Amino acid sequence: MASHLEQRRHLDLLFSVDAAVSLLFGAASLLTPHGILQTIIGGGKKAHLLLLSIRAVARIEHMMCIFA
């Protein structure tokens, strides 16, 4: 059975990976030009709302990483 310290290190590693992926995803979605993302997602009003939702989630995840 893993000791408490080993479990803690494992959870710290998982959190670090999650935070790094969230920051990369957030930076990519916030810095990518709107037109390119709409081309990737597809045009139309639904694509615009999806893009805004993705950017909002990225901002929330970024703020959670900063204050964690």
N, C-alpha and C positions, 0 to 999 in steps of 0.2 A: 504494500500500500504506500502511495506517495505521501511524503511528509507535507506538513502545512506550508513550509517554505517552497517546496517544489511546486505545489499547486498554485501558490501565489505568483511564482515566476512564470508559470504557464499562462495564467490569466493576464499578467502584465504583458507578455508577449502577444497574446491574442488582441488585447486592447491596442497595443502599438501598431499592429498590422491593420486593424480596423481604422484607426485614426489616420494612418498614412494613406490608405485607400480612399477614405472619405475626403481628405484634403486634395488628393490628386483629382478625384471625380469633381469636387467642388470647383477647383481652379480651372479645370477643363471646361465645365459648363458655364462658368462665369466669364471666361476670357475668350471663348469661341464666338466669332461674329454670328449674329442672329440669322443672317441669310444662309450661312453654311449649315447651321443646325436645322433650319427649316427644310433645306434640300435633303439632308440626311433623313429626317423624320418623315418628310412629305409635306406638301403644302396644305393650305386651308386653315380654317378657324380652329379646328380641333388640334392641329399641329401647334398652333400658336399657344393655345392653352396648355398643352403638354409641355412645351418648352418653358413656359412660365412656372409650371409646377416643378419641373426638374430643377430650375434655378432656385426656387424657394426652398426645396429640400436640401440642396447643396449649401445654401446660406445657413440653414438651421443646423446641419451637421457640422459646418465650419465653426459656428458659435459654440456648439457643444464640445468640440475639441479644444477650443480656446479656454473655456471655463472649467474643463474637467480637471 
